[in-house]
Amino acid sequence: MADTPPIPGSTYRVHDLARPVPPVVKPAAEDGGPPSDAVVLFDGKDLAAWEGVDRGPARWRVERGVLEIVPGAGNIRSRALLGDCQLHLEWAAPAEVRGDGQDRGNSGVFLMGAYEVQILDGHRNDTYADGSAAAVYGQFPPIVNACRAPGEWQTYDLVWIAPRFEGERLLQPARLTLFHNGLVVHHGRALLGPTLHEAIGAYAPHPPRGPVELQDHGQPVRFRNIWARSLDL
Ligand code: MG
């Protein structure tokens, strides 16, 4: 179709038959399951895909297909390093409600080990907005509170675009799109920097890929079905 217009920013024309077609990826039999190109981080069996943040073994509990935080064991991180990615994980706050605010069902998922999406029992639990479940911790509350009750399984599906650096200079901030239990709660959110407690981190150059890190905040939050797809191939 040599008579069709060129596509801006591309070497192809509209409807170009020379343009490669998308690779085939087999989706899971059920929604939420890992597709054929996923990096499976936790499938219910063991912690082989994880290590402790101190590079020792990950010392969380795996029982009946579920990963549970052992309070005091410390954060764990994936051995796989990811840049731009899609990430799916399922989590549940403890069914037995204890504590309040940030001390109730608190954990978190740190993209690249530095940028935290908050995990918290956000069901009838008052806390500061930017520390809510699904918040970019310390920066942006989610658009809505989509939390299920404590003990119930919840899903995060996110698209992460890693920050870009040129030398010491930030070219492009990290961007996050997040679905919580199927609801959009962040859409192309530009992060202000690494997330911190009572502060906002300053962007500093780091490798283009990093681990997915899960937080031990002292409460036995549970996880299952964790997988990612790299988007920067
Ligand atoms: Mg947290």
Residues whose N, C-alpha, C, O or C-beta is under 5 A from the ligand:
A	BS01	MG	N106 S107 G108 Q118 I119 Q215
